[in-house]
C-alpha cells in the first residue's frame, strides 16, 4: 500500500514545469536555523527521507544556528531562488523576531516565499506544585491577582516564545508576574523543577515527562481540543482565553523569487510525506502534529503571527538590539 502511495506521489510532484532537467537529481538543502537535536531539527530530519524519495532528489540538512534563528534565516534569504534551498521557519523566526528585534538580517515577508506549515506544537503553562498553592488555571489567576508582582515565571531568554507566551498570559488575564530570563530552555526548566521559579510557559513535548512524573502541574494547553496525552487539562479557549490558544509551529520557506510552481511542488511533496502514518507517528512522539497547509495559507499565517507578536511586544515593551 505504501509503495503504491509513493509511486502516485512521484508521478504527481516530480515533473513540475518550473523545474529544469539540470535541477533534477541535485541535492536540496534544507536550512535549519537551530542546533541539531531540537524539535526543529528533528522535524526536518524526519521529513528529509520521505521528501527525497518523493522528489527523487537528496535532501541535505544544514544547521545554521545562532541569534534566535536569525543567522539561518538570513542564509535562506540570500540563497539562489532555484528550488534547491529551503529553510525551516518557526514562530520565533517569523513571528517573535520581527516583533522584538530592532534590526534583522532578513525581511520575514519580502525575503521569502511561503511554502507550507510543516507541524504544530501545542503549548502549556505549568507550575511547580510544591511552591505554588494552586490546583487550576482559575486558581492561578486568582492567586496572581491577589499577589501582584510577587510571583515569577521563567523563560529561555528575552524575546523567546516562552517570554512572549508569558507576557500574552499577563495581558489577557490582567495579572502581574516578574519575568526571569535564562540562557536556554534547559536552565529555565531546571530552576522551575527546583522550585526557584514557580511558573513556566513551554511546549507540551518538553514539559510532558515532568508533568507525568508529578514534578510539574499543567494548567492549560494551547490546542484546538484537549490533548490525548493530557486529557484532564483544559485548553485556553475552553477557559475563556482564545487569544492564548494558538500553538507554536514550524514551516517551510524558500528564498524570495522562487517560482510559484517550485513552491507548490515542494508543498505537495510535504503534504504527501505527512500523510504517511510512520512519519506522523515519529513526529507525534516529539509532541509535533502534522500540518501541510498551502503556500497562500502559510503566507497569511505568517502575516497574522507578526501582527499578534507586535502587540505582545508593545504591551511588554520588549525591544532587543
Protein Blocks (a to p, Z undefined) as FASTA:
>chain_A
ZZmmmmmmmmmmmmcfklcfklgopacddddfbdehiaklmmmmmmmmmmmmmnopacdd
dddeeehhlmmmmmmmmpccehpaccdddfklmmmmmmmpmbdcbdfklmpccfbdfbdc
dddddddfklmccfbfklmmmmmmmmghkaccddfbehiaklmmmmmmmmmnopacdddd
dedjklmmmmmmnomambdcddfklmmmmmmnopaccfbdcdfbdcfklmmbccfklnop
aklmpccdddddddehiafklmmmmmmmmmmmmmpmklmmmmmmnopacehiafklmmmm
mmmmmmmmmmmmmmnopacZZ
